[in-house]
């Protein structure tokens, strides 16, 4: 284990990797107790063997740190060089990590990976991990570290297959108004009846396609009964960006469905889409999962108690 830590981590990380291996393995052998951990309450190590015989070969190692805040960190997951990118052994170790994290009641499994370690990034993203951000020179000068995570809480609610997008109609006005006024004012000051009325008026001006008249194109997400579960309005700007405001829904499932549909609906309006959203965990996870890029964090831009995130999607 000491040798595998040193040979695999040294290209991407500074520090004494053998001492790292000793520390986490000592904690594992002490019934998982981490006597030096601050946020880590337990350390557990798993070894992948080729079979159950005394002559079995060690194929890989997985170490997990259980955190006080209800998450589990992979630190690290390593296969021996001859078994990388083949045979699915990495998936076996990751399945062990997921099972362990679920047993701990964790809400999230996360890790950090060097941006230069392309095979590892591909592996984790292929298994449902999302990119949260990057940190230049985090663990080694010149090396950028990526932060990846996978949520473990099962989603519920309206299935995306029961939803469809359609153009806003006059008969939708009351339902869309209620949706907006239920969803937005807590994080966006000034969103009121007048704001909603101006939005609908902008939709009525859409046929002229005059940017200076601030036209909007409104779509709604409706379920199988016809009830409106979400809404989004596109407003093209000078220079060909397109602002999406509002972009809100009654559930995370409906919000995620709209994110999937938005490029199809508005992909010909400009060169990029952008939206302003409150920095909530659910919204952030959905935006990251949809491939949107965090462009800015704006304190008190729309409400004194909220930071607002600008997200963008290149078209």
C-alpha positions as CSV (number, residue, x, y, z in Angstrom):
1,X,0.0,0.0,0.0
2,X,2.9,2.4,0.8
3,X,4.5,1.6,-2.6
4,X,1.2,2.1,-4.5
5,X,0.5,5.4,-2.8
6,X,3.9,6.7,-3.5
7,X,4.2,5.6,-7.2
8,X,0.6,6.7,-8.1
9,X,0.3,10.0,-6.2
10,X,3.8,11.4,-6.7
11,X,3.2,12.7,-10.3
12,X,0.3,14.8,-9.1
13,X,0.9,15.6,-5.5
14,X,3.7,16.9,-3.3
15,X,4.3,15.4,0.2
16,X,5.3,12.2,1.9
17,X,2.9,9.7,0.4
18,X,4.3,6.7,2.4
19,X,3.6,8.6,5.6
20,X,0.1,9.3,4.3
21,X,-0.4,5.6,3.7
22,X,0.9,4.8,7.2
23,X,-1.4,7.3,8.8
24,X,-4.7,6.2,7.2
25,X,-3.8,2.5,7.5
26,X,-3.0,2.9,11.2
27,X,-6.4,4.6,11.6
28,X,-8.1,1.7,9.8
29,X,-6.4,-0.9,11.9
30,X,-7.5,1.0,15.0
31,X,-11.1,0.1,14.2
32,X,-11.3,3.1,12.0
33,X,-10.7,5.6,14.7
34,X,-8.9,8.7,13.4
35,X,-7.2,10.1,16.5
36,X,-5.8,13.1,14.5
37,X,-8.8,13.9,12.3
38,X,-10.5,17.2,12.7
39,X,-13.5,16.8,10.4
40,X,-12.8,13.0,9.8
41,X,-14.4,10.8,12.4
42,X,-13.3,7.4,10.8
43,X,-10.9,6.0,8.2
44,X,-11.6,2.8,6.3
45,X,-9.4,1.0,3.8
46,X,-10.5,-1.7,1.3
47,X,-8.1,-3.9,-0.8
48,X,-9.2,-5.5,-4.1
49,X,-7.8,-9.0,-4.5
50,X,-7.7,-11.1,-7.7
51,X,-9.3,-14.1,-5.9
52,X,-9.7,-15.6,-2.5
53,X,-6.6,-17.8,-2.6
54,X,-3.5,-17.4,-0.5
55,X,-1.7,-16.6,-3.7
56,X,-4.1,-13.8,-4.7
57,X,-2.7,-10.6,-6.2
58,X,-3.5,-7.2,-4.7
59,X,-5.1,-5.3,-7.6
60,X,-6.0,-2.0,-6.0
61,X,-6.8,0.0,-2.9
62,X,-9.6,2.3,-1.8
63,X,-9.5,4.5,1.3
64,X,-12.5,6.4,2.6
65,X,-12.7,9.1,5.2
66,X,-16.0,9.5,7.0
67,X,-16.7,13.2,7.7
68,X,-18.5,14.9,10.6
69,X,-20.7,16.8,8.2
70,X,-22.4,13.7,6.7
71,X,-20.2,13.1,3.7
72,X,-17.5,10.5,2.7
73,X,-14.3,11.3,0.9
74,X,-12.4,9.0,-1.5
75,X,-8.8,9.5,-0.6
76,X,-7.6,7.7,-2.7
77,X,-8.9,5.0,-5.2
78,X,-5.9,3.4,-6.9
79,X,-5.4,0.3,-9.2
80,X,-2.1,-1.2,-9.9
81,X,-0.9,0.1,-13.3
82,X,-1.5,-3.2,-15.2
83,X,-5.2,-3.1,-14.2
84,X,-6.1,0.5,-15.0
85,X,-8.6,1.3,-17.8
86,X,-9.5,-2.4,-18.2
87,X,-11.6,-5.2,-16.6
88,X,-13.9,-2.9,-14.7
89,X,-11.9,-3.2,-11.4
90,X,-12.1,0.5,-10.8
91,X,-15.9,0.2,-10.9
92,X,-15.7,-2.6,-8.3
93,X,-13.8,-0.3,-5.9
94,X,-16.2,2.5,-6.6
95,X,-19.2,0.3,-5.9
96,X,-17.6,-0.6,-2.5
97,X,-17.2,3.1,-1.8
98,X,-20.9,3.8,-2.7
99,X,-22.1,0.9,-0.6
100,X,-20.0,2.0,2.4
101,X,-21.2,5.6,2.1
102,X,-24.8,4.6,1.9
103,X,-24.3,2.4,5.0
104,X,-22.9,5.4,6.8
105,X,-26.0,7.4,5.9
106,X,-23.9,9.9,3.9
107,X,-25.6,12.4,1.6
108,X,-22.6,12.8,-0.6
109,X,-19.4,11.0,-1.8
110,X,-16.6,13.2,-3.1
111,X,-13.0,13.3,-4.1
112,X,-10.4,15.6,-5.7
113,X,-8.5,14.7,-8.8
114,X,-5.6,16.3,-10.6
115,X,-6.8,18.0,-13.8
116,X,-3.9,16.3,-15.6
117,X,-5.1,12.9,-14.6
118,X,-7.5,12.6,-17.5
119,X,-8.3,8.8,-17.1
120,X,-9.4,9.4,-13.5
121,X,-11.6,12.3,-14.4
122,X,-13.3,10.3,-17.2
123,X,-13.8,7.4,-14.8
124,X,-15.5,9.5,-12.1
125,X,-17.7,11.6,-14.4
126,X,-18.8,8.5,-16.3
127,X,-20.0,7.1,-12.9
128,X,-22.1,10.1,-12.1
129,X,-19.7,12.5,-10.4
130,X,-20.1,16.2,-11.0
131,X,-17.5,18.8,-11.3
132,X,-17.8,21.4,-8.5
133,X,-14.8,23.5,-9.2
134,X,-11.0,23.7,-9.5
135,X,-8.1,24.9,-7.4
136,X,-4.8,25.8,-9.1
137,X,-1.7,24.7,-7.4
138,X,-3.7,23.1,-4.6
139,X,-1.4,20.2,-3.7
140,X,1.5,20.8,-6.1
141,X,2.7,23.9,-7.8
142,X,1.5,24.0,-11.4
143,X,-1.1,21.3,-10.8
144,X,-4.8,22.1,-10.8
145,X,-7.0,20.0,-8.6
146,X,-10.6,19.3,-9.6
147,X,-13.3,18.9,-7.0
148,X,-15.8,16.1,-7.9
149,X,-18.9,14.8,-6.0
150,X,-21.9,12.5,-6.3
151,X,-25.1,13.0,-4.4
152,X,-26.4,9.9,-2.6
153,X,-29.9,11.1,-1.6
154,X,-32.5,9.5,-3.9
155,X,-34.7,12.0,-5.8
156,X,-38.5,11.8,-5.7
157,X,-41.4,13.6,-7.2
158,X,-42.6,14.0,-10.8
159,X,-40.8,11.9,-13.3
160,X,-39.2,13.9,-16.1
161,X,-40.9,11.5,-18.6
162,X,-44.3,12.9,-17.4
163,X,-43.3,16.4,-18.3
164,X,-43.2,18.3,-21.6
165,X,-42.3,21.8,-22.6
166,X,-44.7,24.1,-24.6
167,X,-45.0,27.7,-25.4
168,X,-46.8,29.9,-22.9
169,X,-50.5,30.7,-23.6
170,X,-52.8,33.3,-22.2
171,X,-54.7,30.7,-20.3
172,X,-51.4,29.9,-18.4
173,X,-51.1,33.4,-16.9
174,X,-52.7,32.7,-13.5
175,X,-50.7,29.5,-12.9
176,X,-47.4,31.0,-14.1
177,X,-48.0,34.1,-12.0
178,X,-48.6,32.0,-8.9
179,X,-45.5,29.8,-9.6
180,X,-43.2,32.9,-10.0
181,X,-44.6,34.6,-6.9
182,X,-44.3,31.4,-4.8
183,X,-40.7,30.7,-6.0
184,X,-38.8,33.9,-6.5
185,X,-39.5,36.8,-4.1
186,X,-37.6,35.2,-1.2
187,X,-34.4,35.6,-3.2
188,X,-35.3,38.3,-5.7
189,X,-36.6,41.6,-4.4
190,X,-38.9,43.4,-6.7
191,X,-40.5,40.3,-8.2
192,X,-44.2,41.2,-7.8
193,X,-47.4,41.5,-9.8
194,X,-46.1,44.4,-11.9
195,X,-42.9,42.4,-12.7
196,X,-45.0,39.4,-13.8
197,X,-47.3,41.6,-15.9
198,X,-44.2,43.1,-17.6
199,X,-42.9,39.6,-18.4
200,X,-46.2,38.7,-20.1
201,X,-46.2,41.9,-22.0
202,X,-42.7,41.1,-23.2
203,X,-43.9,37.7,-24.5
204,X,-46.6,39.5,-26.5
205,X,-43.9,41.5,-28.2
206,X,-41.9,38.5,-29.3
207,X,-43.0,38.6,-33.0
208,X,-41.2,41.9,-33.6
209,X,-37.8,40.4,-32.4
210,X,-36.8,44.0,-31.4
211,X,-34.0,43.8,-28.8
212,X,-34.7,47.3,-27.6
213,X,-38.3,46.4,-26.8
214,X,-37.0,43.8,-24.4
215,X,-39.1,41.0,-25.8
216,X,-39.4,37.6,-24.1
217,X,-40.2,34.1,-25.2
218,X,-41.9,32.1,-22.4
219,X,-42.2,28.4,-22.1
220,X,-43.8,26.2,-19.4
221,X,-43.2,22.7,-18.2
222,X,-46.5,20.9,-17.9
223,X,-47.2,17.5,-16.4
224,X,-49.4,14.8,-17.8
225,X,-52.5,16.4,-16.2
226,X,-51.7,19.7,-17.8
227,X,-50.6,21.4,-14.5
228,X,-47.7,23.7,-14.8
229,X,-44.6,22.6,-12.9
230,X,-42.1,25.2,-14.1
231,X,-41.5,28.1,-16.4
232,X,-38.6,29.8,-18.2
233,X,-38.4,33.0,-20.2
234,X,-35.6,33.8,-22.7
235,X,-34.6,37.4,-23.4
236,X,-32.0,38.0,-26.1
237,X,-29.4,40.7,-25.5
238,X,-27.0,42.8,-27.5
239,X,-24.0,40.8,-28.6
240,X,-26.1,37.6,-28.8
241,X,-26.2,36.3,-25.2
242,X,-29.6,35.2,-24.0
243,X,-30.8,35.8,-20.5
244,X,-33.1,33.2,-18.9
245,X,-35.3,35.0,-16.3
246,X,-37.4,33.6,-14.7
247,X,-36.1,30.0,-14.6
248,X,-38.0,28.4,-11.7
249,X,-40.0,25.2,-10.9
250,X,-42.0,23.5,-8.3
251,X,-39.6,20.7,-7.8
252,X,-35.9,19.8,-8.5
253,X,-37.1,17.2,-11.0
254,X,-39.0,19.8,-13.0
255,X,-36.1,22.2,-12.8
256,X,-33.7,19.5,-14.1
257,X,-36.1,18.6,-16.9
258,X,-36.2,22.2,-18.0
259,X,-32.4,22.4,-18.0
260,X,-32.3,19.4,-20.3
261,X,-34.8,21.0,-22.7
262,X,-33.6,24.6,-22.7
263,X,-30.8,24.2,-25.3
264,X,-33.3,22.7,-27.7
265,X,-35.8,25.5,-27.1
266,X,-33.4,28.5,-27.3
267,X,-30.4,27.2,-29.0
268,X,-30.9,29.3,-32.1
269,X,-31.5,32.6,-30.3
270,X,-27.8,33.4,-29.5
271,X,-24.3,32.2,-28.8
272,X,-24.7,31.6,-25.1
273,X,-27.4,31.3,-22.4
274,X,-27.1,32.7,-18.9
275,X,-29.2,32.9,-15.9
276,X,-29.1,34.3,-12.3
277,X,-30.0,31.8,-9.6
278,X,-29.8,31.8,-5.8
279,X,-26.8,29.8,-4.5
280,X,-28.8,27.0,-3.0
281,X,-27.5,23.4,-2.8
282,X,-30.2,21.9,-5.0
283,X,-30.0,24.5,-7.7
284,X,-26.2,24.4,-7.7
285,X,-26.1,20.6,-8.1
286,X,-28.6,20.7,-11.0
287,X,-26.7,23.5,-12.8
288,X,-23.4,21.7,-12.4
289,X,-25.0,18.4,-13.5
290,X,-26.4,20.1,-16.6
291,X,-22.9,21.3,-17.6
292,X,-23.5,25.0,-16.8
293,X,-20.5,27.1,-15.9
294,X,-20.3,29.3,-12.8
295,X,-19.3,32.7,-14.0
296,X,-19.8,34.9,-11.0
297,X,-21.0,35.1,-7.4
298,X,-22.8,38.3,-6.7
299,X,-23.5,39.2,-3.1
300,X,-26.8,41.0,-2.5
301,X,-27.3,41.6,-6.2
302,X,-31.1,40.8,-6.0
303,X,-31.6,40.4,-2.2
304,X,-29.7,41.5,0.8
305,X,-29.7,38.0,2.3
306,X,-28.6,36.1,-0.8
307,X,-25.6,35.6,-3.0
308,X,-26.8,35.2,-6.6
309,X,-24.8,33.0,-9.1
310,X,-24.5,33.8,-12.8
311,X,-24.5,30.5,-14.7
312,X,-23.8,30.2,-18.4
313,X,-24.1,27.6,-21.1
314,X,-22.3,28.0,-24.4
315,X,-24.3,27.3,-27.5
